[in-house]
Amino acid sequence: MTTNILVLDIAGNPFDWIAPQDAIHYYAIGKVAWELGERDFVFRGGYANTGIQSRIIVKPIIAIAGSEIMARKLRAVLPLGDNNDLLFKRDQHICAYCGKKFARHHLSRDHILPRTRGGRDTWMNCVTACKQCNQEKGSRLVHDFRPLIYAPYAPCRYEHFILSGRNVLADQHDYLAAKLPRHSRLS
Ligand SMILES: [Zn+2]
């Protein structure tokens, strides 16, 4: 599995996960303000007149000198999305109704306020439920079924990046985890 580069804004806020080869662009245009991490991703370019091959070393965490687009994107709320991976990770693969831990294929997304009653796909309206509990609950409301074992919450930006990262390096995880709020189940 490929490792991605954690892109930050100049103030250190997580901004994006990108492929290492896509980070070359930021180095080439001189936009990398600072960098962190142990690993070197080395890319070789062409040969200069001196006969020396150019190379760019990309680090696991890079901060990019700011732009307007970045500032706008940073203000946006990070969505839950359609993919259940983030939701199941937030809830640590534990069913909110029976409290048991399940493998991914036994789990489903439960809408606390059912979709048939106008419930939406938001962090606050969704919890992880095993398929059996979800089926039993059907379109009932929570108080007509069973109490929730844990409460839903919207992850902060740092937590969202841990949840959405793939094959996250220790440096990257430590950077993000250091800023997690105390209520986070990942901390
Ligand atoms: Zn269950």
py3Dmol code that shows the C-alpha trace and the ligand (Angstrom):
import py3Dmol

protein = """\
ATOM      1  CA  MET A   1       0.000   0.000   0.000  1.00  0.00           C
ATOM      2  CA  THR A   2       1.338   3.411  -0.864  1.00  0.00           C
ATOM      3  CA  THR A   3       2.146   6.000   1.738  1.00  0.00           C
ATOM      4  CA  ASN A   4       0.811   9.477   1.202  1.00  0.00           C
ATOM      5  CA  ILE A   5       2.300  12.835   2.096  1.00  0.00           C
ATOM      6  CA  LEU A   6       0.548  14.855   4.786  1.00  0.00           C
ATOM      7  CA  VAL A   7       0.180  18.413   3.489  1.00  0.00           C
ATOM      8  CA  LEU A   8      -0.214  21.235   6.024  1.00  0.00           C
ATOM      9  CA  ASP A   9      -0.875  24.914   5.671  1.00  0.00           C
ATOM     10  CA  ILE A  10       1.792  27.318   6.877  1.00  0.00           C
ATOM     11  CA  ALA A  11       0.250  27.340  10.382  1.00  0.00           C
ATOM     12  CA  GLY A  12       0.400  23.552  10.602  1.00  0.00           C
ATOM     13  CA  ASN A  13      -3.270  22.715   9.995  1.00  0.00           C
ATOM     14  CA  PRO A  14      -3.787  19.453   8.101  1.00  0.00           C
ATOM     15  CA  PHE A  15      -4.852  20.259   4.569  1.00  0.00           C
ATOM     16  CA  ASP A  16      -4.614  17.201   2.315  1.00  0.00           C
ATOM     17  CA  TRP A  17      -3.210  13.723   1.761  1.00  0.00           C
ATOM     18  CA  ILE A  18      -1.397  13.511  -1.576  1.00  0.00           C
ATOM     19  CA  ALA A  19       0.759  10.959  -3.408  1.00  0.00           C
ATOM     20  CA  PRO A  20       4.541  11.539  -2.994  1.00  0.00           C
ATOM     21  CA  GLN A  21       4.947  12.202  -6.725  1.00  0.00           C
ATOM     22  CA  ASP A  22       2.304  14.927  -6.505  1.00  0.00           C
ATOM     23  CA  ALA A  23       4.341  16.675  -3.807  1.00  0.00           C
ATOM     24  CA  ILE A  24       7.231  17.200  -6.247  1.00  0.00           C
ATOM     25  CA  HIS A  25       5.277  20.072  -7.758  1.00  0.00           C
ATOM     26  CA  TYR A  26       5.343  22.023  -4.458  1.00  0.00           C
ATOM     27  CA  TYR A  27       9.107  21.554  -4.147  1.00  0.00           C
ATOM     28  CA  ALA A  28       9.662  22.522  -7.776  1.00  0.00           C
ATOM     29  CA  ILE A  29       7.818  25.828  -7.419  1.00  0.00           C
ATOM     30  CA  GLY A  30       9.465  26.583  -4.073  1.00  0.00           C
ATOM     31  CA  LYS A  31       6.243  26.459  -2.050  1.00  0.00           C
ATOM     32  CA  VAL A  32       7.405  24.090   0.702  1.00  0.00           C
ATOM     33  CA  ALA A  33       7.819  26.324   3.750  1.00  0.00           C
ATOM     34  CA  TRP A  34       8.938  23.587   6.137  1.00  0.00           C
ATOM     35  CA  GLU A  35       8.973  19.811   6.391  1.00  0.00           C
ATOM     36  CA  LEU A  36       9.006  17.036   8.980  1.00  0.00           C
ATOM     37  CA  GLY A  37       9.568  13.305   9.192  1.00  0.00           C
ATOM     38  CA  GLU A  38      12.290  10.698   8.981  1.00  0.00           C
ATOM     39  CA  ARG A  39      11.614   9.050   5.658  1.00  0.00           C
ATOM     40  CA  ASP A  40      12.990  10.377   2.336  1.00  0.00           C
ATOM     41  CA  PHE A  41      11.018   9.882  -0.856  1.00  0.00           C
ATOM     42  CA  VAL A  42      13.658  10.421  -3.521  1.00  0.00           C
ATOM     43  CA  PHE A  43      12.764  11.356  -7.090  1.00  0.00           C
ATOM     44  CA  ARG A  44      15.374  11.691  -9.822  1.00  0.00           C
ATOM     45  CA  GLY A  45      15.048  14.140 -12.660  1.00  0.00           C
ATOM     46  CA  GLY A  46      17.088  15.030 -15.724  1.00  0.00           C
ATOM     47  CA  TYR A  47      20.805  15.748 -16.091  1.00  0.00           C
ATOM     48  CA  ALA A  48      22.092  19.310 -15.938  1.00  0.00           C
ATOM     49  CA  ASN A  49      24.940  20.546 -18.190  1.00  0.00           C
ATOM     50  CA  THR A  50      27.339  19.720 -15.379  1.00  0.00           C
ATOM     51  CA  GLY A  51      26.393  16.054 -15.730  1.00  0.00           C
ATOM     52  CA  ILE A  52      24.788  15.940 -12.313  1.00  0.00           C
ATOM     53  CA  GLN A  53      21.358  14.359 -12.119  1.00  0.00           C
ATOM     54  CA  SER A  54      18.797  16.512 -10.361  1.00  0.00           C
ATOM     55  CA  ARG A  55      16.848  15.023  -7.490  1.00  0.00           C
ATOM     56  CA  ILE A  56      14.070  16.072  -5.214  1.00  0.00           C
ATOM     57  CA  ILE A  57      13.627  14.661  -1.736  1.00  0.00           C
ATOM     58  CA  VAL A  58      10.044  14.696  -0.502  1.00  0.00           C
ATOM     59  CA  LYS A  59       9.416  14.436   3.257  1.00  0.00           C
ATOM     60  CA  PRO A  60       6.396  12.739   4.890  1.00  0.00           C
ATOM     61  CA  ILE A  61       4.969  16.017   6.232  1.00  0.00           C
ATOM     62  CA  ILE A  62       5.202  19.286   4.286  1.00  0.00           C
ATOM     63  CA  ALA A  63       3.825  22.758   5.006  1.00  0.00           C
ATOM     64  CA  ILE A  64       2.850  24.827   1.995  1.00  0.00           C
ATOM     65  CA  ALA A  65       3.106  28.604   1.811  1.00  0.00           C
ATOM     66  CA  GLY A  66      -0.500  29.801   1.886  1.00  0.00           C
ATOM     67  CA  SER A  67      -2.998  30.581  -0.802  1.00  0.00           C
ATOM     68  CA  GLU A  68      -6.607  31.776  -0.886  1.00  0.00           C
ATOM     69  CA  ILE A  69      -7.912  28.411  -2.059  1.00  0.00           C
ATOM     70  CA  MET A  70      -6.243  26.726   0.884  1.00  0.00           C
ATOM     71  CA  ALA A  71      -7.757  29.148   3.369  1.00  0.00           C
ATOM     72  CA  ARG A  72     -11.224  28.517   1.961  1.00  0.00           C
ATOM     73  CA  LYS A  73     -10.786  24.747   2.043  1.00  0.00           C
ATOM     74  CA  LEU A  74      -9.537  24.884   5.628  1.00  0.00           C
ATOM     75  CA  ARG A  75     -12.722  26.589   6.801  1.00  0.00           C
ATOM     76  CA  ALA A  76     -14.910  23.872   5.261  1.00  0.00           C
ATOM     77  CA  VAL A  77     -16.446  21.199   7.503  1.00  0.00           C
ATOM     78  CA  LEU A  78     -15.016  17.792   6.697  1.00  0.00           C
ATOM     79  CA  PRO A  79     -17.850  15.520   5.577  1.00  0.00           C
ATOM     80  CA  LEU A  80     -18.655  11.987   6.637  1.00  0.00           C
ATOM     81  CA  GLY A  81     -19.011  10.944   2.998  1.00  0.00           C
ATOM     82  CA  ASP A  82     -20.624   7.825   1.571  1.00  0.00           C
ATOM     83  CA  ASN A  83     -17.827   5.457   2.402  1.00  0.00           C
ATOM     84  CA  ASN A  84     -18.311   3.746   5.784  1.00  0.00           C
ATOM     85  CA  ASP A  85     -14.584   3.360   6.485  1.00  0.00           C
ATOM     86  CA  LEU A  86     -14.309   6.653   8.364  1.00  0.00           C
ATOM     87  CA  LEU A  87     -17.467   6.016  10.398  1.00  0.00           C
ATOM     88  CA  PHE A  88     -16.416   2.480  11.403  1.00  0.00           C
ATOM     89  CA  LYS A  89     -12.955   3.729  12.360  1.00  0.00           C
ATOM     90  CA  ARG A  90     -14.414   6.563  14.477  1.00  0.00           C
ATOM     91  CA  ASP A  91     -16.571   4.019  16.308  1.00  0.00           C
ATOM     92  CA  GLN A  92     -13.760   1.448  16.492  1.00  0.00           C
ATOM     93  CA  HIS A  93     -15.909  -1.193  14.783  1.00  0.00           C
ATOM     94  CA  ILE A  94     -18.205  -1.386  17.827  1.00  0.00           C
ATOM     95  CA  CYS A  95     -21.976  -1.624  17.375  1.00  0.00           C
ATOM     96  CA  ALA A  96     -23.675   1.315  19.119  1.00  0.00           C
ATOM     97  CA  TYR A  97     -26.599  -0.912  20.205  1.00  0.00           C
ATOM     98  CA  CYS A  98     -25.173  -4.260  21.360  1.00  0.00           C
ATOM     99  CA  GLY A  99     -21.661  -3.000  22.151  1.00  0.00           C
ATOM    100  CA  LYS A 100     -19.869  -5.856  20.431  1.00  0.00           C
ATOM    101  CA  LYS A 101     -16.923  -5.466  18.099  1.00  0.00           C
ATOM    102  CA  PHE A 102     -17.354  -6.790  14.566  1.00  0.00           C
ATOM    103  CA  ALA A 103     -15.427  -7.294  11.343  1.00  0.00           C
ATOM    104  CA  ARG A 104     -16.205  -4.747   8.654  1.00  0.00           C
ATOM    105  CA  HIS A 105     -18.543  -6.974   6.627  1.00  0.00           C
ATOM    106  CA  HIS A 106     -20.873  -7.438   9.620  1.00  0.00           C
ATOM    107  CA  LEU A 107     -21.269  -3.696  10.122  1.00  0.00           C
ATOM    108  CA  SER A 108     -23.541  -1.053   8.645  1.00  0.00           C
ATOM    109  CA  ARG A 109     -24.283   2.642   8.925  1.00  0.00           C
ATOM    110  CA  ASP A 110     -27.214   3.379  11.217  1.00  0.00           C
ATOM    111  CA  HIS A 111     -29.064   6.669  10.969  1.00  0.00           C
ATOM    112  CA  ILE A 112     -30.105   7.719  14.492  1.00  0.00           C
ATOM    113  CA  LEU A 113     -32.990   9.642  12.990  1.00  0.00           C
ATOM    114  CA  PRO A 114     -33.926   7.223  10.191  1.00  0.00           C
ATOM    115  CA  ARG A 115     -33.630   8.423   6.615  1.00  0.00           C
ATOM    116  CA  THR A 116     -37.339   7.675   6.122  1.00  0.00           C
ATOM    117  CA  ARG A 117     -37.989  10.403   8.719  1.00  0.00           C
ATOM    118  CA  GLY A 118     -35.608  12.899   7.172  1.00  0.00           C
ATOM    119  CA  GLY A 119     -32.368  11.807   8.921  1.00  0.00           C
ATOM    120  CA  ARG A 120     -29.220  12.772   7.059  1.00  0.00           C
ATOM    121  CA  ASP A 121     -25.738  11.412   6.426  1.00  0.00           C
ATOM    122  CA  THR A 122     -23.926  13.561   8.947  1.00  0.00           C
ATOM    123  CA  TRP A 123     -21.379  12.683  11.635  1.00  0.00           C
ATOM    124  CA  MET A 124     -23.911  13.536  14.350  1.00  0.00           C
ATOM    125  CA  ASN A 125     -26.736  11.458  12.883  1.00  0.00           C
ATOM    126  CA  CYS A 126     -24.768   8.302  12.117  1.00  0.00           C
ATOM    127  CA  VAL A 127     -23.345   5.499  14.218  1.00  0.00           C
ATOM    128  CA  THR A 128     -21.885   2.099  13.503  1.00  0.00           C
ATOM    129  CA  ALA A 129     -24.330  -0.789  13.997  1.00  0.00           C
ATOM    130  CA  CYS A 130     -23.993  -4.503  13.368  1.00  0.00           C
ATOM    131  CA  LYS A 131     -26.264  -5.632  10.566  1.00  0.00           C
ATOM    132  CA  GLN A 132     -28.474  -7.581  12.985  1.00  0.00           C
ATOM    133  CA  CYS A 133     -29.126  -4.617  15.301  1.00  0.00           C
ATOM    134  CA  ASN A 134     -29.672  -2.321  12.333  1.00  0.00           C
ATOM    135  CA  GLN A 135     -32.261  -4.685  10.890  1.00  0.00           C
ATOM    136  CA  GLU A 136     -34.039  -5.062  14.254  1.00  0.00           C
ATOM    137  CA  LYS A 137     -34.146  -1.307  14.727  1.00  0.00           C
ATOM    138  CA  GLY A 138     -35.598  -0.765  11.246  1.00  0.00           C
ATOM    139  CA  SER A 139     -37.201   2.665  10.977  1.00  0.00           C
ATOM    140  CA  ARG A 140     -37.812   2.979  14.738  1.00  0.00           C
ATOM    141  CA  LEU A 141     -36.400   5.853  16.733  1.00  0.00           C
ATOM    142  CA  VAL A 142     -33.636   5.173  19.242  1.00  0.00           C
ATOM    143  CA  HIS A 143     -35.890   5.585  22.288  1.00  0.00           C
ATOM    144  CA  ASP A 144     -38.272   2.940  20.858  1.00  0.00           C
ATOM    145  CA  PHE A 145     -35.378   0.544  20.421  1.00  0.00           C
ATOM    146  CA  ARG A 146     -32.301   0.442  22.678  1.00  0.00           C
ATOM    147  CA  PRO A 147     -30.204   3.221  24.172  1.00  0.00           C
ATOM    148  CA  LEU A 148     -27.002   4.121  22.360  1.00  0.00           C
ATOM    149  CA  ILE A 149     -23.898   2.723  24.043  1.00  0.00           C
ATOM    150  CA  TYR A 150     -21.832   5.687  22.897  1.00  0.00           C
ATOM    151  CA  ALA A 151     -22.633   9.127  21.475  1.00  0.00           C
ATOM    152  CA  PRO A 152     -21.799  10.230  17.940  1.00  0.00           C
ATOM    153  CA  TYR A 153     -19.484  13.185  17.392  1.00  0.00           C
ATOM    154  CA  ALA A 154     -17.991  15.103  14.491  1.00  0.00           C
ATOM    155  CA  PRO A 155     -14.222  14.537  14.371  1.00  0.00           C
ATOM    156  CA  CYS A 156     -12.017  17.597  14.446  1.00  0.00           C
ATOM    157  CA  ARG A 157      -9.702  18.248  11.486  1.00  0.00           C
ATOM    158  CA  TYR A 158      -6.762  16.365  13.072  1.00  0.00           C
ATOM    159  CA  GLU A 159      -8.863  13.321  13.853  1.00  0.00           C
ATOM    160  CA  HIS A 160     -10.421  13.363  10.412  1.00  0.00           C
ATOM    161  CA  PHE A 161      -6.968  13.165   8.860  1.00  0.00           C
ATOM    162  CA  ILE A 162      -6.022  10.181  11.015  1.00  0.00           C
ATOM    163  CA  LEU A 163      -9.256   8.447  10.009  1.00  0.00           C
ATOM    164  CA  SER A 164      -8.841   9.179   6.308  1.00  0.00           C
ATOM    165  CA  GLY A 165      -5.129   8.374   6.033  1.00  0.00           C
ATOM    166  CA  ARG A 166      -3.927   5.125   4.543  1.00  0.00           C
ATOM    167  CA  ASN A 167      -0.770   3.437   5.743  1.00  0.00           C
ATOM    168  CA  VAL A 168      -0.038   6.447   7.970  1.00  0.00           C
ATOM    169  CA  LEU A 169       3.638   6.745   8.989  1.00  0.00           C
ATOM    170  CA  ALA A 170       4.524   7.042  12.691  1.00  0.00           C
ATOM    171  CA  ASP A 171       5.731  10.633  12.180  1.00  0.00           C
ATOM    172  CA  GLN A 172       2.466  11.599  10.549  1.00  0.00           C
ATOM    173  CA  HIS A 173       0.348   9.866  13.181  1.00  0.00           C
ATOM    174  CA  ASP A 174       2.286  11.492  16.024  1.00  0.00           C
ATOM    175  CA  TYR A 175       1.918  14.927  14.459  1.00  0.00           C
ATOM    176  CA  LEU A 176      -1.865  14.566  14.138  1.00  0.00           C
ATOM    177  CA  ALA A 177      -2.439  12.725  17.435  1.00  0.00           C
ATOM    178  CA  ALA A 178      -0.658  15.447  19.424  1.00  0.00           C
ATOM    179  CA  LYS A 179      -3.514  17.852  18.624  1.00  0.00           C
ATOM    180  CA  LEU A 180      -6.479  15.600  19.341  1.00  0.00           C
ATOM    181  CA  PRO A 181      -9.107  16.822  21.805  1.00  0.00           C
ATOM    182  CA  ARG A 182      -9.517  14.758  24.943  1.00  0.00           C
ATOM    183  CA  HIS A 183     -12.979  13.480  23.967  1.00  0.00           C
ATOM    184  CA  SER A 184     -11.579  11.792  20.873  1.00  0.00           C
ATOM    185  CA  ARG A 185     -11.805   8.030  20.959  1.00  0.00           C
ATOM    186  CA  LEU A 186      -8.535   7.896  19.000  1.00  0.00           C
ATOM    187  CA  SER A 187      -6.481   9.629  21.670  1.00  0.00           C
TER     188      SER A 187
END
"""
ligand_1 = """\
1
ZN
Zn -25.282 -4.873 17.346
"""
view = py3Dmol.view(width=600, height=400)
view.addModel(protein, "pdb")
view.setStyle({"model": 0}, {"cartoon": {"style": "trace"}})
view.addModel(ligand_1, "xyz")
view.setStyle({"model": 1}, {"stick": {}})
view.zoomTo()
view.show()
